[in-house]
Amino acid sequence: MSRETVSHEQGAIYEFAPEMDPVETVPPGTAVTIETRDSLDGAVQSESDLIDQVPGEVNAATGPIAVEGAMPGDVLRIEIEEIRIAEPEGRVITIDGFGLLDGYPQIEAPETRMTPVEDGQLSFEGIDVPIEPVIGTIGVAPAEESFTTLVPHDHGGNLDTTDMSAGNTAYFPVFQDGALFSMGDCKAAMADGEMCGTGAEVATEIDLTVDLVETDVELARPLVETADAWKTIASAETIETACELANEDAIRLLAADNDLSATEAYMLSSLVGGLEISQVVDPLVTVRNAVPKKYLSAPL
Amino acid sequence: MSRETVSHEQGAIYEFAPEMDPVETVPPGTAVTIETRDSLDGAVQSESDLIDQVPGEVNAATGPIAVEGAMPGDVLRIEIEEIRIAEPEGRVITIDGFGLLDGYPQIEAPETRMTPVEDGQLSFEGIDVPIEPVIGTIGVAPAEESFTTLVPHDHGGNLDTTDMSAGNTAYFPVFQDGALFSMGDCKAAMADGEMCGTGAEVATEIDLTVDLVETDVELARPLVETADAWKTIASAETIETACELANEDAIRLLAADNDLSATEAYMLSSLVGGLEISQVVDPLVTVRNAVPKKYLSAPL
């Protein structure tokens, strides 16, 4: 099967809106390569380039791409096959007014450090860091409200979730005809939490296969399948609320799959897998609830 | 070397206080076996036994044990060697007014489910769950304030952290002469988050070796060493604040060990390892910041 290529030159969004014009339309089952800009739009190329000087908008997501036949209530499946770093170096920055320790006297912002790729690793101030690419922003057209690409919500968006990586499969609720998915904001490496506000931001080429899932399950929020777990993903104003939403979603799947009451599924969720932090720095924060596959044979 | 045994019969506390009488005093380097009651004090032995009917206090911690020569400013090292389940079944419960989804209409509380040990696994409603024992409450005498054993803080206490498990080593600041450590509230299995408010609560026998570390590092809060990471541990009113404290502690260690500025250490913390949830249900919540050992050769 041939592989479609969609580049940021063809189209990129700074807002996930209910109505968007697709830059490409593909049938379910299509293999696609998506080219993404770095989240700072190529404007930070040395340590003297600071976030204050970036002229335009940030966090472009390549797309949107329509999937033929996708309708509200469907589930979109994105199998992430490979994420290639498409430039010789990434960059990590601090931003005044942003980040977990924003305002702490010992933290300087804005600052930039470049992270060159050397011998298949990143170099941060001379320290080798393994390249483990993550798609920071990935999502579909939302139900009613529009969200800038800096905000994560039930449509996905700026989830900054380390499991959005090669070998994993992401699932999104379809809210609009064609689903209209977009992605960008990739990192060559990122910690759970994304504490300083960025990972090592880089341009990438992402190989994926997009498909629709036939299911009776009503998916409310994104879900990701890793080698050994299913993880519900929820974003909210506080980490506490995001934990509640992710746990509620996990319990619903656990109860259905194991023929348990909600209370028993809640108890089981308190014994296996658990809550994980995606990011604590974006306008809404993101948490996931991992459930080992042993307890969820077929959640969708 | 002989091994000391300290049982809950000899002494157990329901409050970590600055001044406590030790039930045993041991020299640094001593191998100790600690016997712990289950957190519900043996009062829940069937599904008709509910938390409301537990007559006495809950969350006993066996101890305190004094370490000869330990002085404020020292660091106590507890190498956790083995945790054996000491009864034929555990129990998981819901509690009215407690737990992540407390008050949600689909969750019933109080409820109890027993988790018998069968063929080396737990059984929860017929579902096999691997036994991976965790010490829920572990800590030392605090600096000034007293904390019930239900509360985690800088002295440790009810940390409910899955890394407090066999093979790992926990470090605590010493605030009082003799350190005065205690532990209990073990679980045969527990998810990160402890969402319903408990894991599978069980009586255990814990083999450990206690020692003092010679270091110039001023440890403010607990730290745990796993096979591949050092993890700072912080408890606070909100998960956000706990994340900040755990990240601050991680940055301090990263900066010292790698000769980085605080800002650069903050950036590096945003690239590798990351924030992890311990528990989101106790009176204060607990978070850890994992730093792979590759980046922290000798934090203490």
Contacts between the chains, C-beta under 8 A, distances in Angstrom:
chain1	res1	chain2	res2	distance
A	92	B	267	4.6
A	92	B	270	6.6
A	92	B	271	6.6
A	93	B	267	8.0
A	94	B	263	6.2
A	94	B	266	7.0
A	94	B	267	7.0
A	99	B	266	7.7
A	100	B	243	6.1
A	100	B	244	5.9
A	100	B	247	5.6
A	101	B	244	6.3
A	101	B	247	6.4
A	101	B	248	6.7
A	101	B	251	7.7
A	101	B	266	6.2
A	104	B	248	7.4
A	106	B	262	3.9
A	106	B	263	7.5
A	107	B	262	6.2
A	107	B	263	5.4
A	107	B	266	5.7
A	108	B	261	7.6
A	108	B	263	4.5
A	109	B	263	7.7
A	111	B	263	5.4
A	111	B	267	7.8
A	113	B	264	6.6
A	113	B	267	5.8
A	115	B	271	7.8
A	122	B	271	7.6
A	124	B	264	8.0
A	124	B	267	7.1
A	124	B	268	5.8
A	124	B	271	6.4
A	125	B	258	7.7
A	125	B	260	6.2
A	125	B	264	5.7
A	125	B	268	7.6
A	127	B	258	6.3
A	127	B	268	6.9
A	127	B	295	6.9
A	129	B	268	7.8
A	129	B	271	5.5
A	129	B	272	6.0
A	162	B	274	7.4
A	189	B	271	4.6
A	189	B	272	6.8
A	190	B	270	7.1
A	190	B	271	6.5
A	191	B	269	6.2
A	191	B	270	5.2
A	191	B	271	5.8
A	191	B	272	5.7
A	191	B	273	5.6
A	191	B	274	3.5
A	191	B	275	7.4
A	192	B	273	7.6
A	192	B	274	3.0
A	192	B	275	5.4
A	192	B	276	6.9
A	193	B	243	6.7
A	193	B	247	7.3
A	193	B	270	7.2
A	193	B	274	4.8
A	193	B	275	3.6
A	193	B	289	7.6
A	194	B	270	5.7
A	195	B	243	7.8
A	195	B	247	5.2
A	195	B	266	6.6
A	195	B	269	5.5
A	195	B	270	4.6
A	195	B	274	7.9
A	195	B	275	7.2
A	196	B	266	4.9
A	196	B	267	5.1
A	196	B	269	7.2
A	196	B	270	4.0
A	197	B	270	7.4
A	198	B	270	6.7
A	199	B	270	6.4
A	199	B	271	6.1
A	200	B	271	5.9
A	238	B	238	7.2
A	238	B	239	7.5
A	238	B	240	7.0
A	239	B	238	7.5
A	239	B	239	3.9
A	239	B	240	5.9
A	239	B	243	7.4
A	240	B	238	7.0
A	240	B	239	6.0
A	240	B	280	6.7
A	240	B	285	8.0
A	243	B	100	6.1
A	243	B	193	6.7
A	243	B	195	7.8
A	243	B	239	7.4
A	243	B	277	7.4
A	243	B	280	5.3
A	244	B	100	5.9
A	244	B	101	6.3
A	247	B	100	5.6
A	247	B	101	6.4
A	247	B	193	7.3
A	247	B	195	5.2
A	248	B	101	6.7
A	248	B	104	7.4
A	251	B	101	7.7
A	258	B	125	7.7
A	258	B	127	6.3
A	260	B	125	6.2
A	261	B	108	7.6
A	262	B	106	3.9
A	262	B	107	6.2
A	263	B	94	6.2
A	263	B	106	7.5
A	263	B	107	5.5
A	263	B	108	4.5
A	263	B	109	7.7
A	263	B	111	5.4
A	264	B	113	6.6
A	264	B	124	8.0
A	264	B	125	5.7
A	266	B	94	7.0
A	266	B	99	7.7
A	266	B	101	6.2
A	266	B	107	5.7
A	266	B	195	6.6
A	266	B	196	4.9
A	267	B	92	4.6
A	267	B	93	8.0
A	267	B	94	7.0
A	267	B	111	7.7
A	267	B	113	5.8
A	267	B	124	7.1
A	267	B	196	5.1
A	268	B	124	5.9
A	268	B	125	7.6
A	268	B	127	6.9
A	268	B	129	7.9
A	269	B	191	6.2
A	269	B	195	5.5
A	269	B	196	7.2
A	270	B	92	6.6
A	270	B	190	7.1
A	270	B	191	5.2
A	270	B	193	7.2
A	270	B	194	5.8
A	270	B	195	4.6
A	270	B	196	4.0
A	270	B	197	7.4
A	270	B	198	6.7
A	270	B	199	6.4
A	271	B	92	6.6
A	271	B	115	7.9
A	271	B	122	7.6
A	271	B	124	6.4
A	271	B	129	5.5
A	271	B	189	4.6
A	271	B	190	6.5
A	271	B	191	5.7
A	271	B	199	6.1
A	271	B	200	6.0
A	272	B	129	6.0
A	272	B	189	6.8
A	272	B	191	5.7
A	273	B	191	5.6
A	273	B	192	7.6
A	274	B	162	7.4
A	274	B	191	3.6
A	274	B	192	2.9
A	274	B	193	4.8
A	274	B	195	8.0
A	274	B	277	6.9
A	275	B	191	7.4
A	275	B	192	5.4
A	275	B	193	3.6
A	275	B	195	7.2
A	275	B	277	4.4
A	275	B	280	6.6
A	276	B	192	6.9
A	276	B	276	7.2
A	276	B	277	6.7
A	277	B	243	7.4
A	277	B	274	6.9
A	277	B	275	4.4
A	277	B	276	6.8
A	277	B	277	6.1
A	277	B	287	7.8
A	280	B	240	6.7
A	280	B	243	5.3
A	280	B	275	6.6
A	285	B	240	7.9
A	287	B	277	7.8
A	289	B	193	7.6
A	295	B	127	6.9
